[in-house]
């Protein structure tokens, strides 16, 4: 008879790690975590840069500039002359009247003005191309293509205009200045706007009569002072003296009301 003997497994005793080996393992683990965190950070920065670039170069849905072919330049100039003649006739009659303009008409006239300003070497900024306006609810939005160092983006601003109850002033509030769909901090655009307004003031002062020159100078001075405090410019707007002078006939007038609806703008004019 064979006697079966059960063997009891012998568990090998673990050799404890030396302190030096444990420290090395911890150091390698920390390096792996740092490399992983660095890689994730780089990916997030890259994604953020791509997102910002796409947002800066995105064309706003409202931005629809009008391209003016050479054969249509004369027609637009004729249309602009017709507008000037009609307003002049209304000024002579001395009764309040309403200027009503569609968004398409405004963009067509703006394209013609841009063309004439470029051909005559006017004060229009050379870096801005394809200007456009949009009439939204109680808001005038203006924009153009800005070309710099081989790149281009659509820059735009939203403006809200209203006449004071006593018609003494117009208040213009700046909603935001954007590149693409990104709101720009004030320090990026106030200097450019200031220099352009100063050039415009110099150009207008050399071509305008003294009475109209003083009114336009007061308006530009108000805008320039508003640029000193961009936050207040966005919050409260800046005032413009509500007294203008129509150059054809040198007739003074005030703006009694401005109504902006989608696709259309109405301005109530009161000759003085």
C-alpha positions as CSV (number, residue, x, y, z in Angstrom):
1,X,0.0,0.0,0.0
2,X,1.2,3.4,-1.0
3,X,0.9,6.2,1.4
4,X,0.0,9.6,-0.2
5,X,1.6,12.5,1.3
6,X,0.1,16.0,0.6
7,X,2.7,18.6,-0.1
8,X,2.2,22.0,1.4
9,X,3.2,24.8,-1.1
10,X,5.9,26.9,0.2
11,X,5.3,30.7,-0.5
12,X,8.4,32.5,-1.5
13,X,9.3,35.3,0.8
14,X,9.1,38.8,-0.9
15,X,12.2,40.7,-0.8
16,X,11.4,44.3,0.1
17,X,12.5,47.0,-2.4
18,X,15.4,49.0,-1.5
19,X,14.7,52.7,-0.8
20,X,16.8,53.7,-3.8
21,X,14.7,51.6,-6.1
22,X,11.4,53.0,-4.7
23,X,12.6,56.6,-5.2
24,X,13.6,55.8,-8.8
25,X,10.2,54.3,-9.6
26,X,8.5,57.4,-8.1
27,X,10.7,59.7,-10.2
28,X,9.9,57.8,-13.4
29,X,6.2,58.0,-12.5
30,X,6.4,61.7,-11.9
31,X,8.2,62.2,-15.3
32,X,5.5,60.2,-17.1
33,X,2.8,62.3,-15.5
34,X,4.6,65.5,-16.4
35,X,5.1,64.4,-20.0
36,X,1.4,63.4,-20.2
37,X,0.3,66.8,-18.8
38,X,2.7,68.6,-21.1
39,X,1.3,66.7,-24.1
40,X,-2.3,67.4,-23.1
41,X,-1.4,71.1,-22.6
42,X,0.2,71.3,-26.1
43,X,-2.9,69.7,-27.7
44,X,-5.2,72.1,-25.9
45,X,-3.1,75.1,-26.9
46,X,-3.1,73.9,-30.5
47,X,-6.9,73.3,-30.5
48,X,-7.3,76.8,-28.9
49,X,-5.1,78.4,-31.5
50,X,-7.0,76.7,-34.4
51,X,-10.4,77.7,-32.9
52,X,-9.2,81.3,-32.5
53,X,-7.9,81.4,-36.0
54,X,-11.2,80.1,-37.4
55,X,-13.2,82.5,-35.3
56,X,-11.0,85.5,-36.5
57,X,-11.4,84.5,-40.1
58,X,-15.1,83.6,-40.0
59,X,-17.2,85.9,-42.2
60,X,-20.2,87.2,-40.3
61,X,-23.6,86.1,-41.8
62,X,-24.7,89.7,-42.2
63,X,-21.6,90.9,-44.1
64,X,-22.6,91.1,-47.8
65,X,-20.5,93.8,-49.5
66,X,-21.6,94.9,-53.0
67,X,-19.1,94.5,-55.8
68,X,-19.3,97.4,-58.3
69,X,-18.4,96.5,-61.9
70,X,-16.9,99.3,-64.0
71,X,-19.9,99.5,-66.2
72,X,-22.1,100.2,-63.2
73,X,-20.0,103.0,-61.7
74,X,-21.8,105.7,-63.8
75,X,-25.2,104.4,-62.7
76,X,-24.3,104.5,-59.0
77,X,-22.9,108.1,-59.4
78,X,-26.2,109.1,-61.1
79,X,-28.1,107.5,-58.2
80,X,-26.0,109.4,-55.7
81,X,-26.6,112.7,-57.5
82,X,-30.3,112.0,-57.6
83,X,-30.3,111.5,-53.8
84,X,-28.4,114.7,-53.3
85,X,-30.8,116.7,-55.5
86,X,-33.9,115.3,-53.8
87,X,-32.6,116.1,-50.3
88,X,-31.6,119.6,-51.5
89,X,-35.1,120.2,-52.8
90,X,-36.6,119.0,-49.5
91,X,-34.3,121.4,-47.6
92,X,-35.4,124.3,-49.7
93,X,-39.1,123.6,-49.0
94,X,-38.3,123.8,-45.3
95,X,-40.6,121.1,-44.1
96,X,-39.7,118.0,-42.2
97,X,-39.1,115.0,-44.4
98,X,-38.0,111.4,-44.0
99,X,-35.0,109.8,-45.8
100,X,-35.8,106.1,-46.2
101,X,-33.1,103.8,-47.6
102,X,-32.9,100.1,-48.0
103,X,-29.8,98.1,-47.0
104,X,-29.1,97.3,-50.7
105,X,-29.3,101.0,-51.7
106,X,-26.9,101.9,-48.8
107,X,-24.4,99.3,-49.8
108,X,-24.5,100.3,-53.5
109,X,-23.9,104.0,-52.6
110,X,-21.1,102.9,-50.2
111,X,-19.4,100.9,-52.9
112,X,-19.6,103.9,-55.2
113,X,-18.2,106.2,-52.5
114,X,-15.4,103.7,-51.8
115,X,-14.6,103.7,-55.5
116,X,-14.5,107.4,-55.8
117,X,-12.5,107.8,-52.7
118,X,-9.9,105.3,-53.9
119,X,-9.7,106.9,-57.4
120,X,-9.3,110.4,-55.9
121,X,-6.8,109.4,-53.2
122,X,-9.2,110.3,-50.4
123,X,-8.9,109.7,-46.7
124,X,-10.4,106.2,-46.8
125,X,-8.0,103.7,-45.1
126,X,-6.0,101.9,-47.7
127,X,-6.0,98.7,-45.7
128,X,-9.9,98.5,-45.7
129,X,-11.7,96.9,-48.6
130,X,-15.2,95.9,-49.5
131,X,-17.2,98.0,-47.0
132,X,-20.7,97.0,-46.1
133,X,-23.5,98.0,-43.8
134,X,-26.4,96.0,-42.3
135,X,-29.7,97.4,-40.9
136,X,-30.8,95.3,-38.0
137,X,-33.3,95.9,-35.2
138,X,-32.2,99.3,-33.7
139,X,-28.7,98.7,-34.8
140,X,-26.4,99.8,-37.6
141,X,-23.6,97.3,-38.3
142,X,-20.7,98.4,-40.4
143,X,-17.8,96.2,-41.6
144,X,-15.0,95.9,-44.1
145,X,-12.1,93.6,-45.0
146,X,-8.8,94.5,-43.2
147,X,-5.7,93.4,-45.0
148,X,-2.5,93.2,-43.1
149,X,0.8,91.4,-43.8
150,X,-0.7,89.1,-46.4
151,X,-3.7,88.1,-44.2
152,X,-7.2,89.5,-44.1
153,X,-10.1,89.4,-41.7
154,X,-13.5,91.1,-41.6
155,X,-13.6,93.8,-39.0
156,X,-16.9,95.2,-37.9
157,X,-18.7,97.3,-35.3
158,X,-22.2,97.6,-34.1
159,X,-23.7,101.1,-33.5
160,X,-26.9,102.2,-31.8
161,X,-28.1,105.7,-32.5
162,X,-30.9,107.7,-30.9
163,X,-31.9,111.3,-30.7
164,X,-32.3,112.9,-27.2
165,X,-35.8,113.9,-26.2
166,X,-35.1,117.6,-26.6
167,X,-33.3,116.9,-30.0
168,X,-30.2,118.7,-28.7
169,X,-27.9,115.8,-29.4
170,X,-27.5,112.4,-30.9
171,X,-26.1,109.6,-28.8
172,X,-24.1,106.9,-30.5
173,X,-23.3,103.8,-28.5
174,X,-20.7,101.3,-29.7
175,X,-21.7,97.7,-29.0
176,X,-18.5,95.9,-30.0
177,X,-15.6,95.9,-32.4
178,X,-15.0,92.5,-33.8
179,X,-12.5,90.6,-36.1
180,X,-14.5,87.8,-37.6
181,X,-16.7,86.9,-34.7
182,X,-14.2,87.7,-31.9
183,X,-14.7,90.8,-29.8
184,X,-11.5,92.8,-29.8
185,X,-10.1,94.6,-26.7
186,X,-10.0,98.3,-27.0
187,X,-6.2,98.8,-27.1
188,X,-6.1,96.9,-30.4
189,X,-8.3,99.3,-32.3
190,X,-8.6,102.7,-30.6
191,X,-5.3,103.9,-32.0
192,X,-6.2,103.0,-35.6
193,X,-9.6,104.7,-35.3
194,X,-8.1,107.8,-33.8
195,X,-5.5,108.3,-36.5
196,X,-8.1,107.7,-39.2
197,X,-10.5,110.2,-37.6
198,X,-7.8,112.8,-37.4
199,X,-6.9,112.4,-41.0
200,X,-10.6,112.7,-41.9
201,X,-10.9,115.9,-39.8
202,X,-7.9,117.4,-41.6
203,X,-9.3,116.5,-45.0
204,X,-12.8,117.8,-44.2
205,X,-11.5,121.1,-42.8
206,X,-9.6,121.8,-46.0
207,X,-12.6,121.2,-48.2
208,X,-15.5,122.5,-46.2
209,X,-17.0,125.9,-45.5
210,X,-16.3,127.5,-42.2
211,X,-19.8,126.9,-40.8
212,X,-20.0,123.2,-41.8
213,X,-16.4,122.8,-40.8
214,X,-17.1,123.9,-37.2
215,X,-20.0,121.4,-36.9
216,X,-18.1,118.5,-38.3
217,X,-15.1,119.4,-36.1
218,X,-17.2,119.4,-33.0
219,X,-18.6,116.0,-33.9
220,X,-15.2,114.5,-34.5
221,X,-13.9,116.0,-31.3
222,X,-16.7,114.3,-29.4
223,X,-15.8,111.0,-31.0
224,X,-12.1,111.4,-30.3
225,X,-12.8,112.2,-26.7
226,X,-15.0,109.1,-26.4
227,X,-12.0,107.0,-27.5
228,X,-10.2,108.0,-24.3
229,X,-12.7,105.8,-22.3
230,X,-13.7,102.8,-24.5
231,X,-15.7,101.2,-21.6
232,X,-17.9,104.3,-21.3
233,X,-18.1,104.4,-25.1
234,X,-19.6,101.0,-25.1
235,X,-21.8,101.6,-22.0
236,X,-23.1,105.1,-22.5
237,X,-22.0,106.1,-26.0
238,X,-20.9,109.5,-27.0
239,X,-22.9,112.6,-27.8
240,X,-22.9,114.4,-31.1
241,X,-24.4,117.9,-31.3
242,X,-27.7,117.5,-33.2
243,X,-27.2,120.4,-35.6
244,X,-25.8,119.8,-39.0
245,X,-25.5,121.8,-42.2
246,X,-26.4,120.5,-45.7
247,X,-23.6,121.7,-48.0
248,X,-25.9,122.3,-51.0
249,X,-27.5,125.6,-50.0
250,X,-25.8,125.7,-46.6
251,X,-29.1,124.8,-44.9
252,X,-29.0,123.9,-41.2
253,X,-31.0,120.9,-40.0
254,X,-31.6,118.5,-37.1
255,X,-32.2,114.8,-37.0
256,X,-35.5,114.3,-35.1
257,X,-35.6,110.5,-35.2
258,X,-33.7,107.5,-36.4
259,X,-35.5,104.2,-37.0
260,X,-33.6,101.1,-38.0
261,X,-35.4,97.9,-38.8
262,X,-34.1,94.8,-40.6
263,X,-33.1,95.8,-44.1
264,X,-34.3,99.4,-43.8
265,X,-33.4,102.8,-42.2
266,X,-35.6,105.9,-41.8
267,X,-34.2,109.2,-40.7
268,X,-36.6,112.1,-39.9
269,X,-35.0,115.4,-41.0
270,X,-36.1,118.9,-39.8
271,X,-34.7,121.9,-41.7
272,X,-34.1,125.0,-39.7
